[in-house]
């Protein structure tokens, strides 16, 4: 899964902007109100279906849940998205975060005096400044998931020995709480700035050496096998209850229920599969639930492809595609709430939602063929052949690709399935543009408009297919600066209408989350924003 960074409302769509770090207290994860008597210590084994591509979640290469599930435990952030989609300041990290002036817009952050990285270095304004300088778009060689918001900041300065941070905007930015926060955690600037590869790849190797400002730190990492998080005893907030959390890499989704049954793992949070949910629900002493949150499944087009660069081909694909069949054969088999999605910014159930895609996705092969013929793709002429790529081992996605292949065959378009493991898909193929059609999900935050911007604007870090429309760029600029929520939402819907007219991407359906855990653990809860359940990891514990 990819997170929508603040840009990405984040890769579920929420707003999507995307992802975060574990904290205690009312403002962070913390685990909420204890539901049972607990004991200190112990290990929780987590079945991870994707291995991290690196450890800088603010790069396009690492902007996915496989990375964020780890770094949310290490890198502090100003605000956290909550399970009810509200946003709260992390009161373990900050004393306050307030707008002190509207013209120019000025935000002042007060960092806890005792906030330090695990190597003893104070967390300070230097970390805020580094985070801003590397994401504001001025360093052209930087790989950045999203510059949204950071590119509207005029200055970031420190005072009070670096514990007071003042951020001044050159133009208004209504989603300021998404910066230095919900879109990803602050990095230890004193460490990464001295590493070979710096911002882009400086955190790719030796994660055991990376200083942590959260409740856990990386103890060891064996590629292809596991990664272990250990309690950060120098954490300045409420200490984690568990000694360790072990990420066991199980990319084949079908193996996770058996691993849970055999006590090999204690927690799974997979993209739900057809038989998986039924198997897990039959297990004794396991709690599970399905939720619909801020994520959506979609197809991305690569505009560098000779066929997909033609709007007629993209519209023919959208016309011949039968989305309802995809829904019925996949997610609707374990949730009757699943339905086709007609918007890329707002999700079904949100008051701002408008369906702009309803005339497409009905499986009209004849109309799709006519679109191609009218565009000069005569029968018997050059064959349209493109690849579709998704995460290998994900049974639901593999089924979806086969259905799509069969549907396009009726249109006369040859689809070649070219699936990749998650590290190659998200770490290489997407950011390097080595794909034709990509199927993945965006996971988001409550900041739907700003987090969507860099997915669709020219040159955006999440705009893997190189879509470009100056009108969309301009409307996004207006929408993220608009302080009237209704006006901003209307601008966002205008954007989505244009995205459909251009057939920039194809929205498929809102994606459910599925969490299951052993009943011997307490305080585990889902968070179907980009933060995921690890937002509360410091509160996880073994029952007494």
ZANU-684646 format. One line per 2 residues: their letters; for each residue x, z, y of C-alpha. Coordinates in Angstrom, 1 decimal. Example, Ala and Ser with C-alpha at 12.3 -4.5 7.8 and 13.67 -1.06 7.14 Angstrom:
<atoms>
as	12.3/7.8/-4.5; 13.7/7.1/-1.1
</atoms>
This chain:
<atoms>
xx	0.0/0.0/0.0; 1.2/-0.6/3.5
xx	0.4/1.6/6.4; -1.1/0.4/9.6
xx	1.4/1.6/12.0; 0.5/2.7/15.2
xx	0.6/-0.1/15.9; -0.7/-0.1/12.1
xx	-3.9/1.3/12.9; -1.3/1.0/9.3
xx	-0.8/-1.8/5.6; -5.2/0.8/4.7
xx	-7.1/-0.3/7.8; -7.6/2.0/9.2
xx	-6.2/1.8/12.0; -5.2/1.7/11.6
xx	-1.8/2.3/12.7; -0.5/4.2/10.0
xx	1.3/7.4/8.4; 3.2/11.1/8.6
xx	4.9/14.6/7.9; 3.8/17.8/6.2
xx	3.2/20.8/8.3; 1.5/24.2/8.1
xx	-0.9/25.8/10.5; -4.1/24.5/11.9
xx	-2.5/21.5/13.5; -0.7/20.2/10.5
xx	-1.2/19.8/6.8; -0.7/23.3/5.6
xx	-3.2/23.1/2.8; -6.2/24.5/4.7
xx	-8.0/27.6/3.6; -6.7/28.9/0.2
xx	-9.3/28.3/-2.5; -7.7/30.5/-5.2
xx	-5.2/33.3/-5.7; -1.7/31.7/-5.8
xx	1.8/32.5/-6.8; 5.1/31.4/-5.2
xx	7.4/28.9/-6.8; 7.1/26.3/-9.5
xx	7.2/22.5/-9.7; 4.5/19.8/-9.2
xx	5.2/16.4/-10.9; 3.6/13.5/-9.1
xx	3.1/10.0/-10.6; 4.3/7.6/-8.0
xx	3.2/4.0/-8.7; 5.7/2.6/-6.1
xx	9.3/3.4/-5.5; 10.5/3.9/-1.9
xx	12.1/0.9/-0.2; 14.2/3.1/2.1
xx	13.4/6.2/4.2; 12.7/5.0/7.7
xx	9.0/4.5/7.7; 9.1/3.1/11.2
xx	10.7/-0.1/10.1; 8.6/-3.0/8.8
xx	10.7/-2.9/5.6; 9.8/0.8/4.9
xx	6.4/1.0/6.5; 4.5/1.8/3.3
xx	2.9/4.7/1.5; 5.7/4.8/-1.1
xx	8.0/5.9/1.7; 5.6/7.9/3.8
xx	4.6/10.1/1.0; 8.2/11.3/0.9
xx	9.1/11.3/4.6; 5.9/13.1/5.8
xx	7.5/16.1/4.1; 10.7/15.8/6.1
xx	10.2/14.3/9.5; 8.2/16.2/12.1
xx	5.5/14.5/14.2; 3.6/15.5/17.2
xx	0.1/14.9/15.8; -1.5/14.5/12.4
xx	-4.6/12.6/11.3; -7.0/15.0/9.5
xx	-9.2/14.2/6.5; -12.2/14.0/8.9
xx	-10.3/11.4/10.9; -9.8/13.7/13.9
xx	-6.3/14.2/15.3; -4.5/17.5/15.7
xx	-1.3/18.6/17.3; 1.2/20.0/14.8
xx	1.4/23.6/16.0; 4.2/24.4/13.7
xx	6.4/21.9/15.6; 5.1/22.0/19.1
xx	3.8/24.7/21.5; 1.9/22.0/23.5
xx	1.5/18.3/24.1; -0.5/17.5/27.3
xx	-1.2/14.8/29.8; -0.1/16.2/33.1
xx	-0.7/13.1/35.3; -2.9/10.0/35.1
xx	-0.9/7.9/37.7; 1.6/7.4/36.4
xx	0.4/8.5/33.0; 2.7/11.4/32.0
xx	2.8/13.4/28.8; 4.8/16.6/28.4
xx	5.7/17.9/25.0; 7.0/21.5/24.5
xx	9.0/21.8/21.2; 9.2/25.1/19.4
xx	12.4/26.9/20.5; 13.3/27.6/16.8
xx	12.6/24.0/15.6; 15.8/22.8/13.9
xx	16.9/20.2/11.4; 18.0/21.5/8.0
xx	21.6/21.2/9.0; 21.0/23.6/11.9
xx	20.9/21.0/14.7; 18.1/21.7/17.2
xx	15.2/19.2/17.2; 15.2/18.1/20.8
xx	14.5/15.5/23.4; 17.4/13.5/22.0
xx	15.2/12.8/18.9; 12.3/11.6/21.1
xx	14.6/9.4/23.2; 16.2/7.9/20.1
xx	12.8/7.2/18.6; 11.5/5.5/21.8
xx	14.7/3.5/22.5; 14.7/2.0/19.0
xx	11.0/1.1/19.0; 10.3/-0.2/22.5
xx	11.4/-3.8/21.7; 14.5/-3.9/23.9
xx	16.9/-3.9/20.9; 16.1/-7.3/19.5
xx	18.0/-6.8/16.3; 16.0/-3.8/15.3
xx	13.5/-4.0/12.5; 10.5/-2.2/13.9
xx	7.1/-1.9/12.2; 5.4/-1.6/15.6
xx	6.4/-1.5/19.3; 2.9/-0.7/20.4
xx	2.8/2.1/23.0; 6.5/2.5/23.0
xx	6.9/-0.8/24.9; 4.6/0.7/27.6
xx	6.8/3.8/28.2; 8.9/3.8/31.3
xx	11.1/6.8/30.5; 11.6/9.7/28.1
xx	13.6/12.6/29.5; 14.5/16.1/28.4
xx	14.8/19.5/30.0; 15.0/23.2/29.0
xx	17.9/22.5/26.7; 16.0/19.6/25.2
xx	13.0/21.6/24.3; 10.7/20.0/27.0
xx	10.1/16.3/26.7; 8.5/14.3/29.5
xx	7.2/10.8/28.7; 6.2/8.6/31.6
xx	4.2/5.3/31.1; 4.6/2.2/33.1
xx	1.0/1.3/32.3; -1.8/3.3/30.7
xx	-1.9/3.8/27.0; -5.0/5.5/25.7
xx	-3.7/6.3/22.2; -0.7/8.3/23.4
xx	-1.3/10.9/20.6; -0.3/8.2/18.1
xx	3.3/8.0/19.4; 5.9/10.4/18.1
xx	3.2/11.4/15.7; 0.5/9.8/13.6
xx	2.5/6.5/13.4; 5.5/8.2/11.8
xx	7.8/11.2/12.0; 10.8/11.7/14.3
xx	14.2/11.0/12.8; 17.3/13.1/13.0
xx	19.0/11.1/15.7; 22.3/12.9/15.4
xx	22.5/11.8/11.8; 21.1/8.3/11.7
xx	22.9/7.1/14.8; 26.2/7.7/13.1
xx	25.3/6.1/9.8; 26.3/2.5/8.9
xx	23.3/0.3/9.4; 21.9/2.7/12.0
xx	18.1/2.4/12.7; 17.6/-0.5/10.3
xx	19.3/0.6/7.1; 21.1/3.9/7.9
xx	18.6/5.9/5.8; 18.5/3.5/2.8
xx	21.1/5.4/0.8; 22.0/9.0/0.0
xx	18.6/10.5/1.0; 20.0/13.9/-0.3
xx	22.2/14.0/2.9; 19.4/13.3/5.3
xx	18.5/16.4/7.4; 14.9/17.5/7.2
xx	12.7/18.9/9.9; 9.8/19.5/7.5
xx	8.9/21.9/4.7; 10.8/19.9/2.0
xx	14.0/17.9/1.8; 15.4/15.4/-0.8
xx	17.3/17.3/-3.5; 18.2/14.3/-5.7
xx	17.2/10.7/-6.2; 17.7/8.6/-9.4
xx	16.6/5.0/-8.7; 14.1/3.7/-11.2
xx	13.4/7.2/-12.5; 12.6/10.0/-10.1
xx	13.0/11.7/-6.7; 12.9/15.4/-6.2
xx	11.9/17.2/-3.1; 13.0/20.8/-2.8
xx	11.7/23.5/-0.4; 13.5/23.4/2.9
xx	14.5/27.1/3.3; 15.6/26.4/6.9
xx	12.2/25.1/7.9; 11.0/26.8/11.1
xx	7.4/26.7/10.2; 5.4/28.3/7.3
xx	7.5/27.9/4.2; 6.2/25.8/1.3
xx	4.9/27.6/-1.8; 6.3/25.2/-4.4
xx	10.0/25.1/-5.2; 10.0/21.4/-5.9
xx	7.9/18.3/-6.0; 9.1/15.6/-8.4
xx	8.1/12.0/-7.8; 8.2/10.3/-11.2
xx	8.1/6.5/-10.8; 5.3/5.0/-13.1
xx	4.7/1.5/-11.7; 2.3/0.6/-14.5
xx	-0.9/2.0/-13.3; -2.4/2.1/-16.8
xx	0.1/4.8/-17.9; -0.8/7.4/-15.3
xx	-3.9/8.9/-17.1; -1.9/9.4/-20.3
xx	0.9/11.0/-18.3; -1.6/13.4/-16.8
xx	-3.2/14.1/-20.2; 0.3/14.7/-21.8
xx	1.3/17.2/-19.0; 4.1/14.8/-17.9
xx	2.6/14.8/-14.4; 0.3/17.1/-12.5
xx	-1.0/14.8/-9.7; -1.8/11.1/-9.5
xx	-2.9/9.2/-6.4; -3.0/5.6/-7.6
xx	-4.9/2.6/-6.2; -7.9/3.1/-8.5
xx	-8.1/0.7/-11.5; -11.0/-0.4/-13.7
xx	-10.5/1.9/-16.7; -8.3/4.5/-15.1
xx	-11.1/6.4/-13.3; -13.2/6.7/-16.5
xx	-10.2/8.0/-18.5; -9.3/10.6/-16.0
xx	-12.8/11.9/-15.6; -12.8/12.6/-19.3
xx	-9.8/14.9/-19.1; -10.4/18.6/-19.3
xx	-8.8/20.9/-16.6; -8.4/18.0/-14.2
xx	-10.1/17.6/-10.9; -10.7/14.1/-9.5
xx	-12.5/12.4/-6.7; -13.0/9.0/-5.1
xx	-13.2/8.6/-1.3; -13.5/5.8/1.2
xx	-11.3/6.1/4.2; -9.2/4.1/6.5
xx	-7.8/1.3/4.3; -8.8/-2.2/3.5
xx	-7.8/-4.9/1.0; -7.0/-8.4/2.5
xx	-5.1/-11.7/2.1; -2.3/-12.5/4.5
xx	-1.4/-16.2/5.1; 2.2/-17.4/5.8
xx	2.0/-19.9/8.6; 5.4/-21.3/7.7
xx	3.8/-22.8/4.6; 3.1/-26.5/5.1
xx	-0.5/-26.2/3.8; -1.4/-22.7/5.2
xx	-0.2/-23.7/8.7; -3.4/-26.0/8.7
xx	-6.5/-24.1/9.8; -8.6/-26.4/7.7
xx	-6.9/-25.3/4.5; -7.2/-21.6/5.5
xx	-10.9/-22.1/6.2; -11.4/-24.0/3.0
xx	-9.9/-21.1/1.1; -12.1/-18.6/2.9
xx	-15.2/-20.8/2.3; -14.5/-21.3/-1.4
xx	-13.6/-17.7/-1.9; -16.3/-15.5/-3.5
xx	-15.6/-12.0/-2.2; -18.6/-10.5/-3.8
xx	-17.3/-11.5/-7.2; -14.0/-9.9/-6.4
xx	-15.8/-6.7/-5.4; -18.1/-6.7/-8.4
xx	-15.3/-7.3/-10.9; -12.9/-4.8/-9.4
xx	-13.8/-1.8/-7.2; -17.5/-1.8/-7.6
xx	-17.1/-0.9/-11.2; -16.2/2.6/-10.2
xx	-18.0/2.9/-6.9; -21.3/1.4/-5.9
xx	-20.4/1.9/-2.3; -17.9/-1.0/-2.4
xx	-18.9/-4.1/-0.5; -17.3/-7.1/1.3
xx	-15.7/-6.3/4.6; -16.4/-8.5/7.7
xx	-13.9/-7.1/10.2; -10.2/-6.5/10.4
xx	-10.2/-3.7/13.0; -13.3/-1.7/12.3
xx	-14.5/-0.6/8.9; -18.0/-0.5/7.4
xx	-19.7/2.7/8.6; -17.8/3.0/11.9
xx	-20.2/2.6/14.8; -18.0/-0.1/16.4
xx	-18.2/-2.3/13.2; -19.5/-5.9/13.6
xx	-19.5/-8.4/10.8; -17.6/-11.5/12.0
xx	-16.9/-12.9/8.5; -20.4/-13.1/7.0
xx	-20.5/-16.9/6.9; -17.4/-17.1/4.8
xx	-16.5/-15.7/1.4; -19.6/-16.9/-0.4
xx	-18.0/-19.1/-3.0; -19.2/-22.4/-1.6
xx	-16.8/-24.8/-3.4; -18.6/-27.9/-2.2
xx	-18.4/-26.9/1.4; -14.7/-26.0/1.0
xx	-14.0/-29.4/-0.6; -15.7/-31.1/2.4
xx	-13.6/-29.2/4.8; -10.5/-30.5/3.1
xx	-11.7/-34.0/2.9; -12.6/-34.0/6.6
xx	-9.1/-32.8/7.3; -7.6/-35.7/5.4
xx	-7.0/-34.2/2.1; -8.5/-37.0/0.1
xx	-9.3/-36.6/-3.6; -6.4/-37.9/-5.6
xx	-4.0/-37.3/-2.7; -1.3/-34.7/-2.3
xx	-2.1/-31.6/-4.3; -2.4/-28.3/-2.3
xx	-0.4/-25.7/-4.2; 0.4/-22.3/-2.9
xx	1.6/-18.9/-4.4; -0.3/-15.6/-4.2
xx	1.8/-12.5/-4.5; 0.8/-8.8/-5.0
xx	2.2/-5.7/-6.6; 3.0/-6.3/-10.3
xx	1.6/-3.7/-12.6; -1.5/-3.1/-10.5
xx	-4.2/-4.1/-13.0; -6.9/-4.4/-10.3
xx	-4.8/-6.6/-8.1; -3.7/-8.7/-11.1
xx	-7.4/-9.2/-12.1; -8.2/-10.1/-8.5
xx	-5.4/-12.7/-8.4; -6.7/-14.3/-11.6
xx	-10.3/-14.5/-10.2; -9.0/-16.0/-6.9
xx	-7.0/-18.5/-8.9; -10.1/-19.6/-10.8
xx	-12.2/-19.8/-7.7; -9.7/-22.0/-5.9
xx	-9.5/-24.3/-8.9; -13.1/-25.2/-8.2
xx	-12.1/-26.1/-4.7; -9.2/-28.2/-5.8
xx	-6.4/-25.9/-4.7; -3.8/-24.9/-7.2
xx	-2.9/-21.2/-7.0; 0.3/-20.0/-8.7
xx	0.5/-16.3/-9.3; 3.9/-14.9/-8.2
xx	3.7/-11.1/-8.4; 6.6/-8.8/-7.5
xx	7.4/-5.2/-7.9; 6.6/-3.1/-4.9
xx	10.1/-2.8/-3.6; 10.6/-6.5/-3.6
xx	7.2/-7.3/-2.2; 7.3/-4.8/0.7
xx	11.0/-4.5/1.1; 12.0/-8.1/0.9
xx	9.3/-10.8/0.5; 6.9/-9.7/3.3
xx	9.4/-8.8/6.0; 11.5/-11.9/5.2
xx	8.5/-14.2/5.1; 9.1/-15.3/1.5
xx	5.5/-15.6/0.4; 2.5/-17.9/0.8
xx	-0.5/-15.7/0.4; 0.0/-11.9/0.0
xx	-2.6/-9.5/-1.2; -2.2/-5.9/-0.2
xx	-4.0/-3.1/1.7; -3.5/-1.7/5.2
xx	-3.7/2.1/5.4; -4.5/3.4/8.8
xx	-4.9/6.2/11.3; -7.8/7.0/13.6
xx	-6.2/4.8/16.3; -7.9/1.6/15.1
xx	-7.1/-0.7/18.1; -3.5/0.2/18.9
xx	-2.5/0.4/15.3; -3.9/-3.1/14.6
xx	-2.0/-4.7/17.5; 1.3/-5.4/15.8
xx	-0.4/-6.9/12.8; -1.8/-9.7/14.8
xx	0.1/-10.1/18.0; 2.9/-12.6/18.3
xx	6.1/-11.2/16.9; 4.5/-7.9/15.7
xx	6.3/-6.0/13.0; 3.3/-6.1/10.7
xx	2.6/-9.8/11.4; 4.3/-11.0/8.3
xx	2.7/-14.5/8.4; 3.8/-15.3/12.0
xx	0.3/-15.8/13.3; 0.2/-16.4/17.1
xx	-2.6/-16.8/19.6; -1.9/-15.9/23.3
xx	-5.6/-15.0/23.8; -5.3/-12.4/21.1
xx	-2.1/-11.0/22.6; -3.8/-10.7/26.0
xx	-6.9/-9.1/24.7; -4.9/-6.5/22.7
xx	-2.9/-5.7/25.9; -6.2/-5.0/27.7
xx	-7.7/-3.1/24.8; -4.9/-0.6/24.3
xx	-4.8/0.1/28.1; -8.6/0.5/28.4
xx	-9.5/4.2/28.6; -13.3/3.5/28.2
xx	-13.7/3.6/24.4; -16.8/1.4/24.4
xx	-15.0/-1.3/26.5; -11.9/-1.0/24.3
xx	-14.1/-1.4/21.1; -15.8/-4.5/22.6
xx	-12.4/-6.1/23.4; -11.3/-5.3/19.8
xx	-14.4/-7.1/18.4; -13.7/-10.1/20.6
xx	-10.2/-10.1/19.0; -11.6/-10.0/15.5
xx	-14.0/-12.9/16.3; -11.0/-15.0/17.3
xx	-9.1/-13.9/14.2; -12.0/-15.3/12.1
xx	-12.1/-18.5/14.2; -8.4/-19.0/13.5
xx	-8.8/-17.6/10.0; -5.6/-15.6/10.6
xx	-6.2/-13.4/7.5; -9.0/-12.8/5.1
xx	-10.5/-9.3/5.0; -11.8/-8.5/1.5
xx	-13.2/-4.9/1.2; -12.7/-1.3/2.2
xx	-10.5/0.2/-0.3; -11.3/3.5/-2.0
xx	-8.7/6.3/-2.7; -8.6/8.1/-6.0
xx	-6.9/11.5/-6.4; -6.7/13.6/-9.6
xx	-4.7/16.8/-10.2; -4.3/19.6/-12.8
xx	-6.6/22.6/-12.2; -3.6/24.9/-12.4
xx	-2.7/23.9/-8.8; -4.5/25.0/-5.7
xx	-5.0/23.7/-2.1; -4.6/20.0/-3.0
xx	-6.9/17.8/-1.0; -7.3/14.1/-0.2
xx	-6.6/12.6/3.2; -7.8/9.0/3.2
xx	-6.1/8.2/6.4; -2.5/6.8/6.3
xx	-1.3/10.4/5.9; -2.5/10.7/2.3
xx	-2.6/14.0/0.4; 1.0/14.9/1.1
xx	0.0/15.9/4.7; -0.8/19.3/3.1
xx	2.0/19.6/0.6; 3.4/22.8/2.1
xx	0.2/24.5/1.1; 0.2/23.3/-2.5
xx	0.7/26.1/-5.0; 0.3/27.2/-8.5
xx	-2.7/29.4/-9.2; -1.9/32.9/-10.0
</atoms>
